[in-house]
């Protein structure tokens, strides 16, 4: 019975750690303009929020997209 309790506790702890990691993962906000869209297009970066309809607006993109934009010199 002790092993079952230990196993359940370990699974619960792992679940709590993964939930905490998900909460700590935050997206980033970027201001969309024509220059950003052109740069992203040339770099092959796509996101549903990086559109001409959002020019002049601040949109939230994933950390991955934000990292790609930064690495390409777009932001």
CORLIN-V748189 format. One record per pair of residues at least 24 apart in sequence whose ideal C-beta (glycine too) atoms are under 8 Angstrom apart, sorted by the first residue. I is the first residue (numbers start at 1). J is the second residue. D is the distance in whole Angstrom. If there is no record, write none. Layout:
# CORLIN-V748189
i & j & d
I & J & D
I & J & D
This chain:
# CORLIN-V748189
i & j & d
25 & 63 & 7
26 & 63 & 7
27 & 60 & 5
27 & 61 & 6
27 & 62 & 5
27 & 63 & 6
27 & 66 & 8
28 & 60 & 7
28 & 61 & 6
28 & 62 & 8
28 & 63 & 6
28 & 66 & 4
29 & 58 & 5
29 & 59 & 7
29 & 60 & 5
29 & 61 & 8
30 & 58 & 7
30 & 59 & 6
30 & 60 & 8
30 & 61 & 6
30 & 66 & 7
30 & 69 & 7
30 & 75 & 6
31 & 57 & 7
31 & 58 & 5
32 & 56 & 7
32 & 57 & 6
32 & 58 & 8
32 & 59 & 6
36 & 69 & 7
36 & 74 & 6
36 & 75 & 7
39 & 69 & 8
39 & 72 & 6
39 & 73 & 7
39 & 74 & 4
40 & 69 & 6
40 & 72 & 7
40 & 74 & 6
42 & 72 & 8
43 & 68 & 7
43 & 69 & 8
43 & 72 & 4
43 & 74 & 7
45 & 69 & 6
45 & 72 & 7
45 & 74 & 7
